[in-house]
Amino acid sequence: NESKASSWYETSASLGNDVAIGRLGLYFLDSKDYDEAFDCFQVSAKRGNLKSTYYLAKCYQNGYGCPVNEVLAYKLFKIIAGEGDYESLYEVAICKLYGIGTTKNEREAYNYFVACKEQGMEIANDAIACCMLQGVGTATNEEGAVELFKFGAKNDWALSCYNLSMCYALGKGIAKDEEKAIEFLTKAAELDYS
């Protein structure tokens, strides 16, 4: 029961439980009550809760309950990434790739994606492959990119299936093959890629 869970989190939060305050923030975020979510994440983050700090950074990044502040969002992501949070490290990589809240540095972005992949983050596999495909932050290696997409497709990662289908359709890094393109595009759809 959602209202019962919310009541428990509110009770725990009122007793100063920083995890409960953060979870209450998630409840408000899901409810699109961004002001309350921001307040909860801010309180919990000040108490040292890393997950709340991540969501506080997302609030600053998207203007949820506060003005957009990409520089502060990047700084918060960088702090938590330094604590071993690979979701934050991925955000740091995206910021570096596009110069959001920090100086653009494609090579650093690529290296961060590699570090995320080493932590088992699926989406980082495709980020690395896309960098390799386009020569962003690393040397162009279309065949290597296709191999990474194949690895992801073999593991039923929807984004990898989609990207592999595009490689087959365009003949990028692999021989053009419309049947394979359709096969992997269909598989991506079956895995709920949208």
C-alpha positions as CSV (number, residue, x, y, z in Angstrom):
1,N,0.0,0.0,0.0
2,E,1.6,3.2,-1.2
3,S,0.0,5.6,1.4
4,K,1.0,3.2,4.2
5,A,4.6,3.1,2.9
6,S,4.7,6.9,2.6
7,S,3.4,7.1,6.2
8,W,6.2,4.8,7.4
9,Y,8.8,6.9,5.6
10,E,7.4,10.1,6.9
11,T,7.5,8.7,10.5
12,S,11.1,7.5,10.0
13,A,12.1,10.7,8.4
14,S,10.7,12.8,11.3
15,L,12.9,10.7,13.6
16,G,16.0,11.8,11.5
17,N,16.6,8.6,9.5
18,D,18.5,9.9,6.5
19,V,17.8,6.8,4.4
20,A,14.1,7.3,5.1
21,I,14.3,11.0,4.2
22,G,15.9,10.0,0.9
23,R,13.3,7.4,0.2
24,L,10.6,9.9,1.0
25,G,12.3,12.2,-1.6
26,L,12.0,9.4,-4.1
27,Y,8.3,9.1,-3.3
28,F,7.8,12.8,-3.9
29,L,9.9,12.6,-7.1
30,D,7.8,9.8,-8.4
31,S,4.7,11.9,-7.5
32,K,6.2,14.9,-9.3
33,D,6.2,16.9,-6.2
34,Y,9.6,18.3,-7.0
35,D,9.8,20.9,-4.3
36,E,9.3,18.3,-1.5
37,A,11.6,15.9,-3.3
38,F,14.4,18.5,-3.5
39,D,14.0,19.4,0.2
40,C,14.2,15.7,1.2
41,F,17.3,15.0,-0.9
42,Q,19.0,18.1,0.4
43,V,18.5,17.2,4.0
44,S,19.5,13.5,3.5
45,A,22.5,14.5,1.4
46,K,23.7,16.9,4.1
47,R,23.7,14.0,6.4
48,G,26.0,12.0,4.1
49,N,23.5,9.8,2.2
50,L,25.2,9.2,-1.2
51,K,22.1,8.0,-3.0
52,S,20.3,11.2,-1.9
53,T,23.3,13.3,-3.1
54,Y,22.9,11.6,-6.5
55,Y,19.3,12.5,-6.7
56,L,20.0,16.0,-5.5
57,A,22.4,16.3,-8.4
58,K,19.7,15.1,-10.7
59,C,17.4,17.8,-9.3
60,Y,20.0,20.4,-10.1
61,Q,20.5,18.9,-13.5
62,N,16.8,19.0,-14.4
63,G,15.5,21.9,-12.4
64,Y,13.4,19.7,-10.1
65,G,12.4,21.9,-7.1
66,C,15.3,24.3,-7.8
67,P,16.8,26.3,-10.6
68,V,18.9,24.3,-13.1
69,N,22.5,24.4,-12.0
70,E,24.6,22.2,-14.3
71,V,27.9,23.2,-12.6
72,L,26.6,22.1,-9.2
73,A,25.1,18.9,-10.6
74,Y,28.4,18.0,-12.1
75,K,30.3,18.7,-8.9
76,L,27.9,16.6,-6.9
77,F,28.2,13.7,-9.4
78,K,32.0,14.0,-9.3
79,I,32.0,13.8,-5.5
80,I,29.8,10.7,-5.3
81,A,31.7,9.1,-8.2
82,G,34.8,9.4,-6.1
83,E,33.0,7.3,-3.5
84,G,32.6,4.5,-6.0
85,D,29.1,5.2,-7.3
86,Y,29.2,4.1,-10.9
87,E,25.8,5.7,-11.8
88,S,27.4,9.0,-10.8
89,L,30.5,8.2,-12.8
90,Y,28.3,7.6,-15.8
91,E,26.8,11.1,-15.3
92,V,30.3,12.5,-15.0
93,A,31.2,10.9,-18.3
94,I,28.1,12.3,-20.0
95,C,28.9,15.8,-18.6
96,K,32.5,15.5,-19.9
97,L,31.3,14.2,-23.3
98,Y,29.0,17.2,-23.9
99,G,30.6,19.9,-21.7
100,I,27.6,20.1,-19.4
101,G,28.6,21.9,-16.2
102,T,32.2,21.3,-16.9
103,T,34.8,21.6,-19.7
104,K,34.2,19.2,-22.6
105,N,36.8,16.5,-22.7
106,E,35.9,13.5,-24.9
107,R,39.0,11.5,-23.9
108,E,38.1,11.7,-20.2
109,A,34.5,10.9,-21.0
110,Y,35.6,7.7,-22.9
111,N,37.8,6.7,-20.0
112,Y,34.9,7.2,-17.5
113,F,32.7,5.0,-19.8
114,V,35.4,2.3,-19.7
115,A,35.5,2.5,-15.9
116,C,31.7,2.2,-15.8
117,K,31.7,-0.9,-18.0
118,E,34.3,-2.5,-15.7
119,Q,31.7,-2.1,-13.0
120,G,29.2,-4.0,-15.1
121,M,27.1,-1.0,-16.3
122,E,25.3,-2.2,-19.5
123,I,24.7,1.2,-21.0
124,A,28.5,2.0,-20.8
125,N,29.1,-0.9,-23.2
126,D,27.1,1.0,-25.9
127,A,28.6,4.4,-24.9
128,I,32.1,3.0,-25.5
129,A,31.0,1.3,-28.8
130,C,29.4,4.6,-30.0
131,C,32.6,6.5,-29.2
132,M,34.6,3.9,-31.1
133,L,32.2,4.0,-34.0
134,Q,32.6,7.7,-34.3
135,G,36.2,8.2,-33.1
136,V,35.0,10.3,-30.1
137,G,37.6,10.3,-27.3
138,T,39.4,7.3,-28.9
139,A,40.5,6.1,-32.3
140,T,37.8,5.1,-34.7
141,N,37.3,1.4,-34.7
142,E,34.1,0.4,-36.4
143,E,34.8,-3.4,-36.2
144,G,35.6,-3.1,-32.4
145,A,32.3,-1.2,-31.9
146,V,30.3,-3.9,-33.7
147,E,32.0,-6.5,-31.4
148,L,30.8,-4.6,-28.4
149,F,27.3,-4.3,-29.8
150,K,27.3,-8.1,-30.5
151,F,28.4,-8.7,-26.9
152,G,25.5,-6.6,-25.6
153,A,23.0,-8.2,-28.0
154,K,24.2,-11.7,-26.9
155,N,23.3,-10.6,-23.3
156,D,19.9,-9.4,-24.4
157,W,20.7,-5.7,-23.9
158,A,18.0,-3.8,-25.9
159,L,20.2,-0.8,-26.8
160,S,23.0,-3.0,-28.1
161,C,20.5,-4.9,-30.3
162,Y,19.2,-1.6,-31.7
163,N,22.7,-0.3,-32.3
164,L,23.8,-3.6,-33.9
165,S,20.7,-3.4,-36.2
166,M,21.8,0.1,-37.4
167,C,25.3,-1.2,-38.1
168,Y,23.9,-4.0,-40.2
169,A,21.5,-1.6,-42.0
170,L,24.2,1.0,-42.8
171,G,27.1,-1.4,-43.3
172,K,29.1,0.3,-40.5
173,G,31.9,-2.0,-39.2
174,I,30.2,-5.0,-40.7
175,A,28.9,-6.1,-44.1
176,K,25.5,-4.6,-44.9
177,D,22.8,-7.1,-44.2
178,E,19.1,-6.1,-44.2
179,E,17.9,-9.4,-42.8
180,K,20.3,-9.1,-39.8
181,A,19.3,-5.5,-39.4
182,I,15.6,-6.5,-39.2
183,E,16.4,-9.5,-36.9
184,F,18.2,-7.3,-34.3
185,L,15.7,-4.4,-34.6
186,T,13.0,-6.9,-33.9
187,K,14.9,-8.3,-30.9
188,A,15.4,-4.8,-29.6
189,A,11.6,-4.2,-29.8
190,E,10.9,-7.5,-28.1
191,L,13.3,-6.3,-25.3
192,D,11.2,-3.1,-25.0
193,Y,13.6,-0.8,-26.6
194,S,11.8,2.4,-27.5
